[in-house]
Amino acid sequence: MTQNAVKGPASYFPSIEKKYGRSIAEWQGLIRASSLTRRMELVGWLKAEHGMGHGHANALVAHTLVEAGGK
């Protein structure tokens, strides 16, 4: 691992974009536009509606909520 390696939820971003065909900005826009606000509700929604795996969904939601100042 290099000193500048990405850590945390963002480390999943390249594989999320490759596997699901949308940019991280697009996914974050969908998350923000959702009427859901709780982390696990959003994770469940990404899994059910978009076929996303749990780890990828959790990473996206966690990162998006932190950026928004949420929990």
C-alpha positions in Angstrom: 0.0 0.0 0.0 1.4 3.4 -0.9 1.4 6.4 1.4 -1.3 8.2 -0.6 -3.6 5.2 -0.9 -7.3 6.1 -0.4 -8.8 4.7 2.8 -12.2 4.3 4.2 -15.5 4.3 2.2 -13.8 6.1 -0.7 -11.6 3.1 -1.3 -14.7 1.4 -2.8 -15.5 4.1 -5.3 -13.5 2.9 -8.3 -15.1 -0.6 -8.1 -18.6 0.9 -7.5 -18.3 3.0 -10.6 -17.0 0.1 -12.7 -19.5 -2.4 -11.5 -22.7 -0.3 -11.5 -22.0 2.1 -14.4 -22.6 5.4 -12.6 -20.2 8.0 -11.2 -20.0 8.5 -7.5 -21.5 12.0 -8.0 -24.5 10.4 -9.7 -25.0 7.9 -6.8 -24.7 10.7 -4.3 -27.3 12.7 -6.2 -29.7 9.8 -6.0 -29.0 9.3 -2.3 -29.6 13.0 -1.6 -32.7 13.1 -3.7 -34.2 10.1 -1.9 -36.9 10.8 0.7 -35.1 8.4 3.0 -32.8 9.8 5.6 -31.5 7.0 7.8 -28.4 5.2 6.9 -29.7 1.6 6.9 -32.8 2.7 5.1 -30.7 4.1 2.3 -28.4 1.1 2.3 -31.4 -1.2 2.0 -32.8 1.0 -0.8 -29.6 0.8 -2.8 -29.5 -2.9 -2.4 -33.2 -3.5 -3.3 -33.7 -0.9 -6.0 -30.2 -0.9 -7.6 -28.9 -4.4 -7.0 -25.9 -3.0 -5.0 -23.9 -5.2 -2.6 -24.0 -4.3 1.1 -20.4 -3.1 1.3 -20.7 -0.8 -1.7 -24.1 0.6 -0.6 -22.8 1.1 2.9 -19.7 2.9 1.7 -21.6 5.3 -0.6 -24.2 6.1 2.1 -21.6 6.6 4.8 -19.5 8.9 2.7 -22.5 10.9 1.4 -24.0 11.4 4.9 -20.6 12.5 6.4 -20.3 15.1 3.6 -23.8 16.3 4.3 -23.1 16.5 8.1 -25.5 13.7 8.8 -25.2 10.5 10.8 
